[in-house]
Amino acid sequence: MGCSSCSTDKGGQPKGCKNNGTCGTDGCNKLTVFDWLSNMAPPNGEKPFEFVEVRFKNSRKEFFKNTENLSLSIGDVVATQSQSGHDIGMVTLVGELVRVQMKRKKADFKTEDFPKVYRKASQKDIDIWQKCRNREEEIKKRAREIAIILKLQMKISDVEFQGDGSKATFYYTAEERVDFRQLIKDMAKAFGIRIEMRQIGYRQEAQRLGGIGSCGRELCCSTWLTDFRSVSTSAARYQQLSLNPQKLAGQCGKLKCCLNYELDVYLDALKDFPSQDTKLFTEKGLAFCQKTDIFKEMLWFSYKDEPGNWHVLSKDQVNEILARNKKKEKVASLEMYALENPVEEKVVFENVVGQDSLTRFDQPKRKNKRNKNRNRRKNSNNKRRNKRNA
């Protein structure tokens, strides 16, 4: 979620950190790319790359040709060419890194019919743009009401106005194909603008809206992740995770993208690791694998007749027993190979800088003055009695 304080000020300059989107915290833009070539001038005789990358609302980015040779830098607000009229966006990347990004996204910059950058946005353009952005929430709410009245099985998740306010794009999600012809007519009549409907997936919806994940950080899809690879339940099985859909699913309702991050490490570790279905033949009986620990390279086995008694074996020991079983040789028992179960002492409470008292912040009890006076009177009376008896 990019910070709103760094959006725009007078003249198209950012309001907040004044770094034109190149701040070290990387929080000015969604899916931003740090320009590590910003302080390097092009070689002698080389012209700067004439294409720039422009970001519009949320994570939508497009490439435009700088035909007017404008001196653009990251963070400048520009007016760009669109199908009809013009759009307003913010420059997110200039120079040779744009060439790299275009090759990565397979955009052919040699074609002549590429959209262009008209000019730097004037204050009038920015005012119109901000006015249209302020209407988006109200129009989204009204569009959802119209869709409910028409009983359409769809969810309108976001609305994006064009910079000149002549067109609005409605992003929606749906399980099946939706006939929204009547919806477009009703919305065009109610709002007085041209309507474009664009269907997106649930991952793209989470990317546009953003949010905080279960890890406590911003969603990967809305900050840096650009390509959505398919995630299957086998990724959770390889990592020995419980197949709980509530824990494995993200805010989009699909499996979390982070399940693929460490999958390759697990697959490399499992190449020479015995499978979960491994069976060991011993003279004492048949043994089944109950549990595995990939990082400690340990496996737990139990006999068929004693399922509650587990024996710990290392990966090399299991491979040795399997090699003997292939030769039709049985080992005497698992106890010959079993390791001692390491008992780890769990620290329930640890004294940190003397903060071991649970009542250290409680106020000390005040002694009652009445009790003191009573004790003094009793002591004085006892002394008098002792003197009389003497």
Secondary structure, 3 states (H helix, E strand, C coil): CCCHHHCCCHHHCCCCCCCCCCCCCCCCCCCCCCCCCCCCCCCCCCCCCCEEEEECCCCCEEEEECCCCCCCCCCCEEEEECCCCEEEEEEEECCHHHHHHHHHCCCCCCCCCCCEEEEECCHHHHHHHHHHHHHHHHHHHHHHHHHHHCCCCCEEEEEEECCCCCEEEEEEECCCCCCCHHHHHHHHHHHCCEEEEEECCHHHHHHHHCCECCCCCECHHHHCCCCCCCCCHHHHHHCCCCCCHHHHECCCCCECHHHHCCHHHHHHHCCCCCCCCCEEEECCCEEEEEEEECCCCEEEEEECCCCCCEEEEEHHHHHHHHHHHHCCCCECCHHHCCECCCCCCCCCCCCCCCCCCCCCCCCCCCCCHHHHHHHHHHHHHHHHHHHHHC
